[in-house]
């Protein structure tokens, strides 16, 4: 609270007793400390851009050139330190400015898109504060052919010869990782009810019983704070005969063999392939293994037959009797709407319809066919 915030002057009214108070009458309980967030290491992309300035808007253009780089920088550093870090990557003797841009390199990462800002200056203050999602852009307005050649040149690092092993994962690898024991970190320690304090513990996720219909979600995004990375690892999943007997902790007598009946991919694809123009019959191909993220399985031997119940509960409350409705329709009365059938749950069930089907018969849930009046404008 402040006198200025309460309308100016040298006094303010107490929000409890409405007494007039001066600033000297108030005792601060705690002085709030202004602390800067701790510095952390960020992965910051670096791009190079050539801007051709002209009074004619039609002749203005921006063009990315050279090869981008990825820098490991602290979130807070001085302009001198940043300039020294970038010096080996910039042609010597060239004039440039350093901008904050987005991942595409053409728009500012700090300003709204509607402001049409092409990048805010980085080296304008006494400290450079980097944020997740920032890209540094070295902006040139003129560059010699020699400098163009320096930016376009590349050097293959020996680590390129040590390619990542391209061995696809299987759905069983994912299940083993999901059920693997995990030692909790200190921040997520377990509260022991015996010694009444937090203790280091091991967490294990197990499945007691699998349902007849199983939906598996393959997490395709790895989150780092507010940033995410998409995972394109291939995951081989069986179309038929998914055996889950090694991953069930309780019911071991039930058949644990499952068949795939649908999958959802980021790029589309199941037994019928859907795109913007057409739908064609097509089984999941090898390229779908790196894009699938939802798998739908059903237990082998599951009965898909849907049986409507033989007894229905008709609810006539709030509607005129049949003879009255017929009489109104005969005389052309429009004060009431003609009823039509609809399917939906209602609380009042007949005794026969409320009986649950025997387990194992594979019957569908009981529906009711009720009468609902058509709405007339």
Secondary structure as GFF3:
##gff-version 3
##sequence-region A 1 377
A	DSSP	beta_strand	11	13	.	.	.	ID=ss1
A	DSSP	beta_strand	20	22	.	.	.	ID=ss2
A	DSSP	three_ten_helix	23	25	.	.	.	ID=ss3
A	DSSP	beta_strand	41	52	.	.	.	ID=ss4
A	DSSP	three_ten_helix	57	59	.	.	.	ID=ss5
A	DSSP	beta_strand	61	74	.	.	.	ID=ss6
A	DSSP	beta_strand	76	77	.	.	.	ID=ss7
A	DSSP	alpha_helix	79	86	.	.	.	ID=ss8
A	DSSP	three_ten_helix	87	89	.	.	.	ID=ss9
A	DSSP	beta_strand	97	101	.	.	.	ID=ss10
A	DSSP	three_ten_helix	113	115	.	.	.	ID=ss11
A	DSSP	beta_strand	120	121	.	.	.	ID=ss12
A	DSSP	beta_strand	128	129	.	.	.	ID=ss13
A	DSSP	beta_strand	135	140	.	.	.	ID=ss14
A	DSSP	alpha_helix	145	152	.	.	.	ID=ss15
A	DSSP	three_ten_helix	158	161	.	.	.	ID=ss16
A	DSSP	beta_strand	169	170	.	.	.	ID=ss17
A	DSSP	alpha_helix	171	178	.	.	.	ID=ss18
A	DSSP	beta_strand	182	183	.	.	.	ID=ss19
A	DSSP	three_ten_helix	186	188	.	.	.	ID=ss20
A	DSSP	beta_strand	190	192	.	.	.	ID=ss21
A	DSSP	beta_strand	197	199	.	.	.	ID=ss22
A	DSSP	beta_strand	202	203	.	.	.	ID=ss23
A	DSSP	beta_strand	213	217	.	.	.	ID=ss24
A	DSSP	beta_strand	221	224	.	.	.	ID=ss25
A	DSSP	beta_strand	227	230	.	.	.	ID=ss26
A	DSSP	beta_strand	235	236	.	.	.	ID=ss27
A	DSSP	beta_strand	242	243	.	.	.	ID=ss28
A	DSSP	three_ten_helix	245	247	.	.	.	ID=ss29
A	DSSP	beta_strand	257	265	.	.	.	ID=ss30
A	DSSP	beta_strand	272	274	.	.	.	ID=ss31
A	DSSP	beta_strand	279	281	.	.	.	ID=ss32
A	DSSP	three_ten_helix	286	290	.	.	.	ID=ss33
A	DSSP	beta_strand	292	299	.	.	.	ID=ss34
A	DSSP	alpha_helix	322	330	.	.	.	ID=ss35
A	DSSP	beta_strand	339	343	.	.	.	ID=ss36
A	DSSP	beta_strand	369	373	.	.	.	ID=ss37
###
